[in-house]
Amino acid sequence: SLQVHSKSKLSKVNSLGMTESWNHAALLVIDMQKDFIDEESPVRTKGGKDIVPNVIKAVEVARQRGILIVWAVREHDPLGRDVELFRRHLYTAENVGPSSIGSKGAELVDGLVFREGDYKLVKTRFSAFFATHLHSVLQGAGINTLVVTGVQTPNCIRQTVFDAVALDYQHVTVLVDATAAATPDIHLANVIDMKNIGVATPTLQEWSEIKA
């Protein structure tokens, strides 16, 4: 089971995952784009489609709490000049590569929508912090608590979370059933690694029940 916290451990979730005010929290929604979720995409995360309803719900809860929504998305140069070397073969003059700027595949999956007041962050590597201004934006907004959703756990989720820990965010939470990997085993192994560095790992339901 991916529910790594029982109800008896909810107090630990609270101590790691809550803040005095939700105004100091941000929800990171990472790579929930059609190219990484849709079944016909060659770069999809196999477990991604299953978590879409929970990511939608997490965004709804965050909006109700007044939490800043940060959409961390990939938007690549059509010729792949800003893509990791191992993926550049997917970008040619004849083929539109994954999450190319302006492409259908770069759009958010159905059910997820940018709204006024949200923040869009474009990244070209796994971590939402690498070579971006995310940390400066969050610091300027007084954010000390991060809640992470999206795909995929061993890559963009894990690297973003490890960077957040390295940058001394006071509370970092990964919603275990609003994040996904290619298989449940890969997902759970990475969740355990993040839990071992002090990251809270509640389910969406557990997180939704936490009171600020």
C-alpha positions, 0 to 999 in steps of 0.5 A: 500500500502507498498509504505510508502513514496510518491514522495513528501517525497523523500527529507526525504528519501534522508536525512535519506538514503543517504551518501556522498559516496556509499563507506561508505554503505553496502547492507545487504541481509538477509536469502534469502535462499531456505529454507526460500523462496521456497514454499515447505519448512516448514519454508518458509516466505509466502511473500518471493518469491514475493520479489526475483526480487526486491532483485536481482535488489537491488543487481544489483544497489548496485553493480553499485554503488560500495556498499559492499554486505553482505550476512547474511545467516543461516548455522546450525549444522545438529543436531541443536545444534546452533539453537534456542530452539523452532526450535530444534525439526526440526533437528534430525539424520533422518531429515536435518533441515532448512538451515543446513550446506551444504544442498540444502536449505541453498543455496541462491535462484536462481538469487542471487549469491555470487561474489568476493568482497562480504562478507558472514556472517553466523548467527545463530540467528535473528539479523545479529549482535548477536554473530557475528563479523559483526559490527567489519567488517563494522567498519573496512570498514568505513561503516556508512550506511546500506540498508537492504533487505530480510526476514522476517520483524518481525524477522531477518529484525527487530532485525538487524535494531534495533541493527544497530540503537542501534549501532549508524549507521548514516543511516539505510534504509529498502527497503519496497518492497525488504523485506517481512513477512508472510502477508502484514499487518505484514510487514507494521506494522513492517515497521511503527515501524522501521520508528518510530525509524528513519529508512528510508523506501523507495521503491526500485525505490525510493532508486534507484533514490537517488544520492550519 
